[in-house]
Structures are given as C-alpha cells and as structure tokens.
Amino acid sequence: MFDFEPIGISAREASRGLASAGTEKKNEALRLIARELISRKRDILDQNRADVKAAEAKGVKSTLTDRLYLNEKRIEGIAEGVLKVADLGDPVGEVISGETRPNGLRIKKVRVPLGVVGIIYESRPNVTVDAAALCLKSGNAAILRGGSDAIGTNIVLAAIMRDCVKKAGLPENAIQLLADTSHESANALMHAHGLVDVLIPRGGAGLIRSCVENSTVPVIETGVGNCHIYVDSAANINMAVDIIDNAKTQRPGVCNACETVLVHRDIAEELLPKLKKRLDAHRVEIRGCKITKMILGSSVTDATEEDWATEYLDYILAVKVVDNIFDAVEHIRKYSTGHSECIVTDSLPAAEEFTSAIDAAAVYVNASTRFTDGFEFGLGAEIGISTAKLHARGPMGLRELTTVKYIINGSGQIRQ
C-alpha cells in the first residue's frame, strides 16, 4: 500500500521554511539548478534515451514521444527558463493594497504562497523542472507525480534539483518526486486534503477529468486544447497559411496546437488548396466538411461530429467552411475547451467581434496559438495553462501560485 502521509508531512514542514526564505536564497537555488542541469546533461540524456526507447517499444506514437524526448538544446532551454524565473520579481510579500479605516485599523492585503502544491502530469520531463522552479520561487513546496514513461528522466532531474536546494540552505523536501507512478500514488495525492493545498493536473482530458471528479484537494483545471483558427473573408491568405502551418505542425503533440480550422466561404476556394499543399509537406491528414471535400477532392476524409470535438495531438486537422464569422463563433462556442482560439483577418471590426465573443484563456488575432506558453508570455516558465475561471486562467506563473493574506494593525480597537 502506498503511504503518502510521510511525504505530505515533510512537504508541509518544508513549505513553512520556504515561505519565510528570502528572495536571494531562492534565487541562489534556482541558479544552481540551471547550472547543474547543463553540467549534468549527459546523465539526463542517457536516462532520457532509455525512457524514449522504452516508450517506442510500447508503441507510443511519435507525437507523444516527442514530448518525452530531450536533447542538448531542450535541456538548455529548460535551464534558461529556470534562470528567467530567478530573474523575475518575487511575488511573496508584495503589498497588493492597503488602507486605514475610520477607526484607525491599518489593513494590508499581501501576497503569500499557497503552501504545498501537488502536480500530476504525463510524460513531459520539462514540467518536472518548470513546476519545481516556479513553486520554489513562489515559496511553495512541490510534490511531483509524473508519468511512467518519463520516470527515469524525472528521477535524475529531481535529484539534481534537491541537491541544489540543499546546497542553497533551503529544505530539500521542498521538491519531492513520487517515484511510484501507479494509480494508487495518483489517488493518494488526490485525496491528500490537509497535507496538499492545491492540485494541478497537466495532461490529457482523461487525467484532468479524473482529478476534477475524484480529488478532495482543490483542483485547478489545465490544458486540454481543442484549439481553433478561423480565417475570415478579410484575411491575408499567405499569412493564414503560415499561421495554420505553424500552429498545426511545429509541435502537434502539445495542448496549444491547432486542431480545427474554420474558413469563410468567400475565400475557401483560394485558401484551401494553398493550405493543403503546405500541410502535405508534413503529411497532415485533413478531415473536412462537404464543401472542403468538394474543393480539395477525395484525399480529404469526412469529418464526423467526434472530429470537431477531438484534441488530436497528431498530424490530423479538421477543416470546416462556414458562411460568416457568427457561424465560426457558434462552432467554437460548441466545441472549444477554452484554451486558445484565433482569428486571421485584416478587418478591425471582425477582430473586435471575435475577441469579445470568444470565451477562452487566450484569444489571438493574426498569430499562432503556439504562443500560449509561460515562457513566451514572459513568465519564465509555466506550471500549466489553466482553462478554469477561478483563481487563475491562462499560463500560470509565479503570481498564480500565490494567494493573499490580510494583515491588520491596530492600537487597541474593539468592535462595538
């Protein structure tokens, strides 16, 4: 039987020490982590190769093994993200507001850590470092429960980070990895009410749904991305092709990749052949409506109701021709997961209509949905992209990992 209690208790104790740690000490730990990730990249890559090989042997598709795969450039990018977190302002202790009441009470609203943050995620080892770094800087203890495909890589990464935290004079249990990747360990984390303050799932729809439905710990929903790009009648065709190509093929296995393209009827005959030619270079399968099939021919398969609702995470794209922007908005409202949505248009009224009508964490005008990312948004890294509306929404950085506390100073006031 998996015993979570000692882990939770040690994390709680570590969180108390970390909450009062100064900014410089936390930054020292982060800079040590960045340096050690680079100096020990050979150890990381050796273990990562073994993880990737095992995943391939199990038949994991290439777009998903790409999320697991690390190389020197990706490790350098992860280390750069840690340094950016160190360079960001420390939110802990920030005075958000303050006032003196008529009775003389001085009331301040200040930013404080959440406490112990649990993160359940799938096989993306960069999340191990991103989440730990953000929690460390924001004064939170992190309990990490990654997927089985990346467990070897994650163990190496966690050991490096714990060593660095200890060298900086901070409690090493501020970062803990659950080496047990069974359902039992995930279930224990979901039911650690009183030991864990918030749970952040980062992965596919099944993982997130399981956490939301089963957890007794408060959950911040993240990540499922059925993202759309609507190409308006006033769009620059070449720009639209570039944006869709990037959003679909740059990294198809991530949550901010485009899954459905909606095209205004007036430009469909000009746009779709150019788009197909570009996507053919990446062997993207197109599943389309009747008009899309009429324009592009038999190579396009019929799109089903399920296709409009699917986050493919693969080289597959659903395409639908719509009569106007209002039809596009209605389609997105029906099938969107509230992650990232885009309009391509040179019409300011169309752009304003789209951005006001679409309810999502990120709404783009003339840019790829692939930018919905903490690093790209200047947050240094992200612990996830929240599609919820309470507490945090969009890429979650340092401030999203804090809550508030009121501090009241008086001079003997009593309530009448």
N, C-alpha and C positions, 0 to 999 in steps of 0.2 A: 504493500500500500504506500502511495506517495505521501510523504509527510511534509506539507508546506509550511507548517507553523514556525519552525526554527528560521526558515528563510524570511518569512514575513516579519518576525520579531527583530531579526538582525537588520533588516531593511528599515524598519521603523526607527531603531536606535541610530542608524547611520543618517537617516533623514534629519534627525534633530541636530546632529553635529554639523551637517552640511548647511542647514538653514541659517546658522549663525556664522558660517565661514565667510571670510572676506573675499571680495572680488579678485584680488591679486592671487590668492591661494588657488581659487578655482581656475583662473586663467593659467596659472603655472601648470596645473594638472593637465589642462587641455593642450597646452603647447608641448608638454612631454608626450602626450598621446600622439599628436601629429608627428612628432619626430620619430617615435618608436614604430609607428605604422610604416614609415619609409625605411627605417633601418632594418626592420624585420619582415620586409615584404617577401623575401624568399620563403620564410616559414609559412606565411599566409598563402602564397601562391601554390606551394607544394600541397598543402592541405586542400586548397580550393580545387586543384586539378583532380584530386581523389574524389571530392564531392561531386564535381561535374561528371566525371566518368561513371560514378555510381548512378547518378540521375539518368544519364543517357542509357545505361544498361537496363534501367527500369522502364524505359520508353517515354520519358518526359519529353514533350515536344520542344523544338528548338527555341521558340519564342520565350518559353518559360526557363529553359536552361540559360538563356542569355541573361536573365535577371539574377541568376545564381553565379554566373561566371565573373571572375575578376582577372584583370591583367595589371601591369605596372601603371598604366595611365589611369585606370579606375581607382587604384589604391591612392595614387597621387591626388586624384580628385576628392576622394573621401578625406584625406589628410588636409587638403585645402579647405574643405568645409569645416573641419574642426577648428582650424586657425581663424576662419571667419567668425565662428561662434565666439572664440576668445576675444576677438576684436570688437564684438558688439557690446553695447551698453548693458550693464547688469540691471535687470528689472527689479530685483529683490530690494525692498526698502524704498522704492520710488513712491513719493507722495503724490497721489492722484488728485486729491482735493483736500481742502481744509477750510474751516470757518470757526468763528467764535459766536456762540449762541447768546441771546439776550441775557441769560442767567450766568454768563461768564464761562461756561464749559467750552473748552477748546477741542474741537473734533477734527481728527485727521483720518483720511482714508488712504491706506498704504498697501503696496503690492507685496504679497508673501508667497512662498512656494505652496504647491498643492500638497506635498508630503511624500507619499510613496506612489509611484506611477508604474502600473503594470502594462507591458506591451506584448501583445500576441500577434505574431506576424509569420508570413510564409518565407519562402527561400530566397531572401534578398539580404545578403550579408552587410550591405551598406547601411541597412536600417539598424543593425546592431550598434554601429558606431554613431550614426546620426542621432538616434534616440538617446543613447547614453550621454553624448556630448551636450545635447540640449537640456536633458534632465540635470546634469551636473552643474551647468552654468546657471540654471534657474533654481538651484538649491533643492532639487528633488532626488530621492533615491529611485533607482530604476531596477525593476525586475523584468528581465527579458526572456521571452519564451518564443524562440524562432522555430522554423520548420525543420523536419528531419533531414531534408535534402542538403541543408547547409550547416548541419550541426558541427562537423569537423572544423570548418572555417570559423564558425561563431565561437567555438571554444578557444581557438587561438586568439581571436580578436578580443574576447572578454578578458582573457588572461593578461594580455598586453595592457589593456586599459586599467584593470585592477592594480597591476604593478605600478603604473604611473600615478594613479590616485594615491596610493600608499606612499610613494616617494615624495609626493607634494604635501604630505602631512594630513591628508584627509582620510576618512574611514573607507577602506576598500570595499566594504559591503554596500556602499552607495551604488555600486554596479554589480548586479548578480545575474547570471545566466542560468536558466533551468536546463541542465544537460538532459533531463528526461523529456523527450518530445512526444510522449504518449498523450492520448486523450485525457488520461487521468490527471496529468500535470496541468493541462489547459483548464480542465474542470475545477481543479483546486484553486487556480488563480482567479477564475471567475467567481468563486464562492468565498474569497478571502476578505469578506466585509469586516471592517475593523482593523485589518492589517494593511490593506491596499486602499488608497483613497480614490483612484480613478483607473479605469481600464481602457486602453486604446487598442482596438484591433486594426491591423493593417494587412489587407489581403483580399481574397475573392469574396463574392457575395455569400457563399456558404459559411465562411469563417465569421464574417461580420454579423450575419443573421443569427448564428449560434450564440455569439456573445450577447447580442441585444436581447435575445429571448431567454437566455439561461443565467445571465450574470446577476449576482446580488450586489456587485460592486457597480457604481455609476459608470456608464459607458459613453464614450464619445465616438459616434459612428464616423468611419472614414472610408474613402477610397473607391467604392465601386463606380466605374466610369463609363457609362454608355454615353459618350460624348458625340455631339452633332456639329456639323458645319453646314450652314445654309448659305448658298450662293445666290445672291439677289440679282434681279434683272439689270441693276446698275453696276454690277461688279466688273472689275478688271479681270478678264478671263485668264491671262497668264499669271496674275497674282493668285487667283483662286486655285489654279493647278499647282502652283508652288506650295501654297499653304496646305492643301489637302494631301499632297505627296509627303510633305514633312510630317504632318500630324498622323498619317497612317503608317508610314514605312520607316521613319527614323528609329523608333523602338516600339514595335507593335505590341509588345507584351506588357505595357505599363498602363496605369489607370487613366492617364491624360491623353492617350492615343485616340484618334477619331475612329468611331465605329459606324456612323451613318452620315451620308452626305445628302442634303436636300437641295434640289436645283430648280430655280424658277423656270417655268415652261418656256418663256421667251428666249432664253439663252441655252436651253438644253442641247439643241442640235449642234451648236458651236462648241460648247464646253465639253460635253461627254466624250466625243472621240479623242480630243486632246488629253483629257484626263485618263482615259483608258490606255492610251499609248504610253503615258508616263508610268502608270501603275503596272503595265505589262512587264516593264523592266525589273520589277520586284516580284513578278508572278502573283500579284494580288488577285484573288477570286472576287468577282463582283456579283452580288445578289441584288437584283433590281426589280422595280415595278414594271408594269406592262409597257409604259412609254420608254423607259430605259432600255428594255429588251428590243423594242422596235427600232431604236436609234443605234444600238450597239450590236445587235444580232444575237445569234444562238450561243455565243461564248458566255453570255450572261445567264445565270440560273435564276429561277423565280424566287423572289423574296417572300418569305412567309411572315405571319404575324409574330412568330418567335424571333425571326431575324431582326425586326425592328426593336426588340427588347433585349437583344443579346450584346454583352460585352465580350467580343471575340478574343481579344488578346492574341491576335493572329493576323496573318496576311489575308484577311477577308474584310470586305467593305459592303455595306448595304447602301443602295442608292435609290432615291425616290424623286420623281419630278412632281413639283407642286405648282398650283395655279398662282399663288401670291404669298406674300410674307405672313399673312394671317394663317394660311394653311400650314406654313412651316412652323409657326409658333405653336399652333394646336398640336401638331405632331410631336414637337419637342416636349410640350407640357405632358403629353400622354406617356412618353417613353423615357424621358430624361431621368437620370439618377441624381440630378442636382450637382453634378461635378463641374464640368467645363463645357460651355456652349459658345459657338462662334457664328458671326455673320461676316460675309465678304461683300462689301458694297462701297460705291463711291457716293452714295446718297446719304446725306446727313439725316434727313427725316427718317429714312429706313433704319439707319443705325440707332437713332434715338428710340424708335418704336421697339426695336428688338431688345435693346438693353433694359428698357423699362418693363417689357412684357415677360422676359425670361427670368425665372427664379432659379438661380444656380449660384454655387460658391464663386465661380469665375465666369464672366461673360466677356467675350472678346469681339473686337471689331478689327478685321483685317490683320489677324495674327494667328499663328498656330496655337492650338490648345496644348501643345507640348510644353508651353512656358508655365503651366500651373505646377509650380515646384518651389519649395522653400528657398533653395539656392538662387534660382532665377529671380525670385521676388525680393532678394536682399536679406533673407532671414538667416543666411549662413548654411542652414540645413533645415530639415523638417522632421517632425515625428509622425507626420501623416497629413493627409488632406481631408479635413472634416467636411462632410456633406450634411452635418446636423445644423441646427439653427441656435441651439442654446450653448452658451459658454464660448464656443469657438466655431469659426466657419472658414473654409479655405485652408491653405498651407498653415500648419501650426508650428510656430517658432517659440521663442523664449516667453513672450508675454502671454501666449496662450497656455503656457504651463504654470501659470500663477493664478492665484485668487486674491481676494482682498481681505483686509482686516481693519477695523476701526480702532483707533487709539484715542481715548478721551482723557483729557487732563482737566482736573477741577481744583477748587480751593475750599472744599468742604460743603459743596452744594448737596441739598437733599430735595427729593421730589415732594411737592405739596399735594 
